[in-house]
C-alpha cells in the first residue's frame, strides 16, 4: 500500500495531466496482459474449460442458469448495465481523459477503440469471475466472506509466483488509473473552480507558476488524505464504490448530455439536476426504496432529467447569451 500510494501520488503531483494521460495508457495495456495471464492460469488449473463447467455444475448449478436461480433477476442485469456500462462515460475520472486528445480524429478513433477494448475487458473479467468458481470450489466464507477476495485468491491459487506477480499488476493498474484521474479532477476542481474564481472576484491575477505550484500542493495533500483513509479500508469496498458511481453518474449525466446537445439547457436546470437527482438517489439508497426491483440509480437519473428540463425551461436567459448559444448550435 505504501509503494502504491507513494507512486500514484508522486507521479500525479509531478507529472500532472500529461503524466496521468501517459500512465493511463500504460495501465490499460498492463490490464489486458493481466487478464490474459489470469485466464490462462484458471483454465490450466481447472483442467480446461469443459472440466471447469462440470465442476461449476456440480458445486454451483445455479450459476449455469441465465438468472442464477433467481439471484440474478433481469432487473439487476439491466440496472448493472446502466450503472457500470452506459453511464460511466460521465464519471469525472472518465471525462478527464477526454481532454487529452491530440485532435478530433484522435478523439473519434479513441471513442471506437476504447469502447471495444473496455467491452472486451468487462466481459473477460466477468467471465473470469465465473470461471474461478471452477477452481475455488469452497463457499464465499472460505475466502473471507467478500467477493473482493475472489480474483486475488484465484491469482494466488492458479498461477506460479512469477505469473501471479504479472497478473496482480492488472487490478493494481486499474486502481492506479482511476486514483490518478480522480486526483487530477479533485485538484482541478479546487484550484480552477474555487481558487481562481475567488481570485477573479477579488481582482487578483495569480501567476502561471503560482497556479502550477498550488495545483501540485493540492494534489499532494488530497493524495495524502486518501492514503491515510486507505490504511484501514472499510469492509465490502465494492459496494461503496458502486454507490459512489451511481451518485456521480446521477449528478453529471443530464448536465453533460443536455449541455452538449440541447441549446435550451441552462444553469438553473443544471444546478437543480445535480442537487435534486443526487438527493433523490441517496435518499432511496438509504431507505432501500426501489421501483419494480430496479437499482436506485434509475430513480436518481429520472429525477435529475426532469429537474434539468424544468429548471432550464423556467430560467430566463439574457438575449445576448441566447444569441451566443444559437451561434454555437446553429452557425451560419
PyMOL commands that set and color helices and strands:
alter all, ss='L'
color gray80, all
select helices_A, chain A and resi 2-45+49-59+61-64+68-70+74-84+86-90+92-100+104-134+140-143+147-158+161-201+208-230+237-261+267-287+297-314+319-329
alter helices_A, ss='H'
color red, helices_A
deselect
rebuild
show_as cartoon
